[in-house]
Amino acid sequence: MGRIHPATATANQSYCREMTDEVVVKAIKNMEMPEEWKFHIYDFFADNPPGILMRFCEEYGISSEELRAFYERFVRPFCRNRHLEEVWKY
């Protein structure tokens, strides 16, 4: 099984099946929302404070621009993280 960062573990709390860090990284890097993991990914963004999300990105080489682009395209229309948006000054 793949590595589980605290941010990913938080997103997995409500589900029987565990999403790995690799699923999140691949989704963000490829700008693709995997249908089978979309609710996990919504929770990844909604349930984690900005600091944890930023640390996750640092560990996996995801730029803040990549994170924001993914969030705006796939997450924000359905599930918002107001604290993250405050960091980005929406």
PEJO-V353987 format. One record per pair of residues at least 12 apart in sequence whose ideal C-beta (glycine too) atoms are under 10 Angstrom apart, sorted by the first residue. I is the first residue (numbers start at 0). J is the second residue. If there is no record, write none. Layout:
((I J) (I J))
This chain:
((0 17) (0 19) (1 17) (1 18) (1 19) (1 20) (1 21) (1 22) (1 24) (2 19) (2 20) (2 21) (2 24) (2 58) (2 59) (3 17) (3 18) (3 19) (3 20) (4 19) (4 20) (4 23) (4 24) (4 43) (4 47) (4 51) (4 54) (4 55) (4 58) (4 59) (5 47) (5 51) (5 54) (5 55) (6 20) (6 23) (6 43) (6 44) (6 46) (6 47) (6 48) (6 50) (6 51) (6 52) (6 53) (6 54) (6 55) (6 56) (6 58) (7 19) (7 20) (7 21) (7 22) (7 23) (7 24) (7 39) (7 40) (7 42) (7 43) (7 47) (7 55) (8 20) (8 43) (8 47) (9 42) (9 43) (9 45) (9 46) (9 47) (9 48) (9 51) (10 22) (10 23) (10 36) (10 38) (10 39) (10 40) (10 41) (10 42) (10 43) (10 44) (10 45) (10 46) (10 47) (11 39) (11 42) (11 43) (11 46) (12 39) (12 42) (12 46) (13 38) (13 39) (13 42) (13 46) (14 36) (14 38) (14 39) (14 42) (16 35) (16 36) (16 39) (17 39) (18 33) (18 35) (18 36) (18 38) (18 39) (18 40) (18 42) (18 43) (19 36) (20 43) (20 55) (20 58) (20 59) (21 59) (22 35) (22 36) (22 39) (22 40) (22 43) (23 36) (23 39) (23 40) (23 43) (23 44) (23 55) (23 56) (23 59) (23 61) (23 69) (24 55) (24 56) (24 58) (24 59) (24 60) (24 61) (24 65) (25 59) (26 39) (26 40) (26 43) (26 69) (26 73) (27 40) (27 43) (27 55) (27 56) (27 59) (27 61) (27 62) (27 65) (27 66) (27 68) (27 69) (27 70) (27 73) (28 59) (28 60) (28 61) (28 62) (28 65) (28 69) (29 69) (30 65) (30 68) (30 69) (30 72) (30 73) (31 69) (31 72) (31 73) (32 69) (32 72) (32 73) (32 74) (32 77) (37 73) (37 74) (37 77) (37 78) (38 77) (38 78) (40 69) (40 70) (40 73) (40 74) (40 78) (41 73) (41 74) (41 77) (41 78) (41 79) (41 80) (42 78) (43 55) (43 74) (43 78) (43 80) (44 66) (44 69) (44 70) (44 73) (44 74) (44 75) (44 77) (44 78) (44 79) (44 80) (44 83) (45 74) (45 77) (45 78) (45 79) (45 80) (45 81) (45 82) (45 83) (46 78) (46 80) (47 80) (47 82) (47 83) (48 80) (48 82) (48 83) (48 86) (49 66) (49 80) (49 82) (49 83) (49 84) (49 85) (49 86) (49 87) (50 82) (50 83) (50 86) (52 66) (52 70) (52 80) (52 82) (52 83) (52 86) (53 66) (53 83) (53 86) (63 86) (63 87) (66 83) (66 87) (67 83) (67 84) (67 86) (67 87) (70 83) (70 84) (70 87) (71 84) (71 87) (71 89) (75 89))
